[in-house]
Amino acid sequence: METVLESKTKTVIIGPDRPLVIIGERINPTGRKQLAAEMAAGNYERVRADAIAQVEAGAHMLDVNAGIPMADEPAILAEAIEIVQSTVDVPISIDSSVVAALEAGLAVVEGKPVVNSVTGEEERLERVLPLIKKHGAAVIGISNDETGISHDPDERFAVAKKIVDAALDHGIPRADVLIDPLVLPAGAVPGAGWTTMQVTRRVREELGVNTVCGASNVSFGLPGRVVLNGTFLAMMVANGLTAAITNPVEPEIKGAIMAADVFMGYDENCVAWITATRVLEPEGAAGGRASRRRRREKRRSRRGELD
């Protein structure tokens, strides 16, 4: 089952046996006070810069969020989407919990986007799914409902099935439904990562739809978050994950994803891995050794500063 998403001129395909699709997470004011203040004031220069940086780092799509307290979220989200589309040419993930904001985003987006997201709550399903059908978009379903987020993988899977069934009832093709199995902080919920992996595998095998997750939450509150996020994503790929909302600008995360694609056989002849490695070491073997030496010297210097 393949999910086809489009910008004005580019097509991205999410599906099993394909490299993981990276959806850049950086255009999101949550936890970024300066970005939130700038967007609320109509300043989108940081949005432009984040869009360019993420695409250059390998993002296939960009998630756009404008959840700013006390601000006009529909207007800001629509403007942010237009700014992103005028800056880079990749498909868009319209990210909001406000239905009016989703409507505003869908009104200006070019191509075929994905809407992030709908939950298993009856009211939410009945408000969002007709929008998805009307605009011919794809949708991300999040595995929680009126009862909250369950720690039981069977219950979380049941919510995912409910969302898929509801989408089909509204005339939305199965290929246009992606499930987010929900990622909880591993530091607060023992076994959170493994629970997410179990749900992901079942969704792929039993529901036949693609999966996506926001990876950064798994490491919330823990040190060494970049390493944890990258390792988690590699393990999720092995359990059937087909797309991830993450930060491709972090080389450890991008490297872990690409390595997972190699080991799963999704990177044919390891071409993407070899190409990326050559870009990182443009001066050949000698340049590569020099680059590694410089990195070691920087690490020693940082350790010295810490001491």
N, C-alpha and C positions, 0 to 999 in steps of 0.2 A: 504494500500500500504506500503510495507516494503522495506527498503534499506539495503542490506546486504554488509558489508564491512569486509575485512579480513587482518590479518597480516600473518606471516608464519604459526602460529598454532591457532590463536584466531579469533573468529567471533563476530562482533558487529552488532546488528540489530536495525535500526532506524525506528520507526513507531508509528502510533497513538495507544493510549491505552497502551503504554509502558513507563517506566521511561525515563526521559530526558537523552539523551546521552550527556555526557560532553566531549568536545574536548579541551584539554589543550592548552592555548594560549601563554605560556611563552617563547617558542623557537621562538622568533621574535626580531630581533635587532632594530626594529623601536622604538625610544625613549629610547633605552638602549645602551648608548655610550660604556660602557665597554664590553658588550656582542658583539657589532658590531666590536669593535677593535680586540677582541680575535678571533672571527670567521674569520675575514679578514686575521689574522696572522696564521691561521691554528690551533688555540688552541680551542678545543671543550670540555674542562673539565666542563665549566659552562653549556654547552648543555647537557652533560651527567647528571649532578646534577639536572638540571631542569626537565629532562625527568623522572628521578627516583622519585623526589619529587611529581610531578604531578600525576604519576600513583599510588604512595602510597596514595595520597590524594583522589583518586577516579576517575581520568580521564580514560575514556574508550578508547579514541583515543588521538593522539597528532598532533597539527598543527605545521608544520615546515616551517619557512620563512627565507630567506637569502637576503632580500632586503637591501643591503648595498651600498651606493653611491660609485661609482668609483671602485667597486670590481667585480670580476668574479662571478656574481651571479649563473650561471648554475653550475659551478664547486663546489662552496661552498654549494649550496643547495643539490647537489647530495651527497657530503661528509657528510653533516649534517644528511641527511636521513639515510645513512649507519651507522653512529655513533649511532643514535637513535635506529635503528633496532637491533644493536648489544648490546644495553644497556637494552631495555625493549621490551616486546612482545605485542604491541598493534597496531591496524591499523593506517595508516598515512593519514593526510590531507596535500597535497602538495600545498603550498601557494605561489603564485607568479603572478605578472602581466606580466612577461616576458615569451613569448612563448618558447624561447630556454631553459629557466630554467625549465619550465614544462616538456619539452622533456627530459632533463637530469634527473629530478626527477623520471619520469615514467620509465626510463631505468634501474634504480637501486632499485626501491621499490619492496618489497616482498608482495605477496598477492594481495588484491584488495583495492586500495586507493580511496580517493575522491580528486578531483582537485578543488582547491579554487583559482581562480574562472573564470567564464565567464560572461560578461555583455551582454546587449541587442544590443550592437553596431554590425552592420552587419559584418564589417571586423573581429572583435573579434570572433564572432560566427563561421565564416567560417574558422578561423585558429585553434580554440581550439576544437570545436566539433569533427572534424575528428580524432584528437589525442585521445579523450575520447573513441570514437568507436574503434579505432585501438587497444588500450590497455585494453579495457573492464573495464574501471574505472567508477566511479560515478563522478558527477560534481555538483558544487554549482553555481547557477545562481543568479547574483546580479541585483536587480530591478532598474537599470539605463541604459541609452543609450546615443546616440549622443547629446541629449538635456540636459543631466545632471541628477541630482536627483530631482524628482518632490516632492513637498509637498502635492500633491493631491493623496490620496490613490487609486483612480480609475486609474490614469495614471500609478502609480507604479505597480498596478495589471496588467494593459495591457502589460507592459514590461515583467513581470513575465510570462504571457501567451505566449508572443512572444518567449521567451527563451525555454519554455517547448515544444511548437510546432516545433521550429527549431531543438531541440534535437531529437524529434520523427522522423522528416524528415531525420535526419542523421542515423537513425536506433538505437538510444540509447533508451533503455526501460524507460518507465515513472518512474519505481521504482528507476532508477539510476540518477534521476534529483532531486536535492534539491534546494529550493528557499530561498535566503537571502533577506528579505523584506527591508533591510537597516535600520540601527539605526542611527538617527541624535541626536546631543546633545540637551537634554531637556532644558538646560539653555540658549540656543541660538535660538531654534525653538520651540515656544509654541505648545503644543500638539504633540510633536514628538513621544513620547511613544505610545500614543493612535493611531496615524496614523499607526505605525508599527504593532500594535495589529490588527487593522482592515485588513491590507493587509495579515497578517499571517492567520487569520481566513478564509478569502476568498480563499487564495491559497489552504488551506487544503480542504475546502468544495467544491470549484468549479473546481480546477485543479487536485485534488486528489494526490498531491505530498507532500513529507515531507519538513519541513522547518528548517532552521538553522540561527542563527544570532550571530554577535559579540557584546556582551552585553556592553562592557566597554565604548563604545562611548557615550552611553546615559547619562552618568554622567560627561562627559568631562567639565572641568572648574568649577565644583561644589565641595563644601566640602562634607565630608561623603560619598565618592564615593562607598565604599564597600557595605554600607547599601542600597544605591540607586540601585546598580547593582543587588544585591540579590533580592530586592523587585520587580524590573522590570522583572527579569527572572521568578519569581513565577507567575506574572501576565501574562507573555507571554505563560507559560505552560497552563494556564487556557484558553488561546485563540488559542491553537493548536500547539505551538512550540514543535518540536520533538528532536532538538539537539541545543547545544549552544557552541560557542567558547568562553571560559571564563577561569577564574583562580580558579581551585578547591582547591588550597592551602589556600585560604581565607576561614576560617570556616563559616563566616556569609553567604557567597555566597553558599557554599556547603549545609549548613543547610537550606537555603531558597528553594533551588532546591528540596531537599529531603522532605521538608514539603509540597511543591506543589504536589509532587508525591503521598504523603499520601492523601491529600484532594481530588485529582482527581481520586483516586482509582487505581493508577498505581502501587503502592507498596502493593502487595498482603499481606493481614494480617499484614501490617505495619512491615514486617520482617526486611527490610533494616533499617528503622528508629530505631527500637528497638535494632538491632545489633549495629548500630553506637553509640547509646546512651550508651550502655553498655561498648563499647570500650572507650568512653570519661570518664566514671566513673568506672574504673576497680576495685575499692576497695569497691563496693557496695554503699549502701545508705550513710553510714558514710563517706566513701571516697568521695562520690559526694558532701556531705555537706562541707567537708573540702576543696575540690577543689573550690567550689563556694565561700567559705570564703576567700581563697587565691586570687581569682580573684577580689573580692571586695576590698581586702587590696591593691592589685596592682593598681586598679583604683583610690583609695584614694591617694596612693602615687604619682601617675602621676598628679592628680589634685593639690596636694601640690606643686609639682615641677613647674607646670604652674603658680600657685599663686605667 
